[in-house]
Amino acid sequence: MLVHCFFALTASEMGLSPLIVGLILVSSVVFIVGFTKSSRENEYKKLMDSFIQTKDESD
């Protein structure tokens, strides 16, 4: 026998106002965008550092 147990609370039942829910969503998007941007910059920096090291070693 397959029994489905679903449990969910609405935002108002958790005491979250629409303002707080919006703030959570905006801050989540800002975090994801910032993390992605910093990850790309770090990867680019590592790539350039390795390129410079291999060029110096060949001289």
CORVEN-V461474 format. One record per backbone hydrogen bond with DSSP energy under -0.5 kcal/mol. CO is the residue of the C=O (numbers start at 1). NH is the residue of the N-H. If there is no record, write none. Layout:
# CORVEN-V461474
CO/NH ; CO/NH
This chain:
# CORVEN-V461474
1/3 ; 2/4 ; 3/5 ; 4/6 ; 10/14 ; 11/16 ; 12/15 ; 15/17 ; 17/21 ; 18/22 ; 19/23 ; 20/24 ; 21/25 ; 22/26 ; 23/27 ; 24/28 ; 25/29 ; 26/30 ; 27/31 ; 28/32 ; 29/33 ; 30/34 ; 31/35 ; 32/36 ; 33/37 ; 34/38 ; 35/39 ; 36/40 ; 37/41 ; 38/42 ; 39/43 ; 40/44 ; 41/45 ; 42/46 ; 43/47 ; 44/48 ; 45/49 ; 46/50 ; 47/51 ; 48/52 ; 49/53 ; 50/54 ; 51/55 ; 52/56 ; 53/57 ; 54/58 ; 55/59 ; 56/59
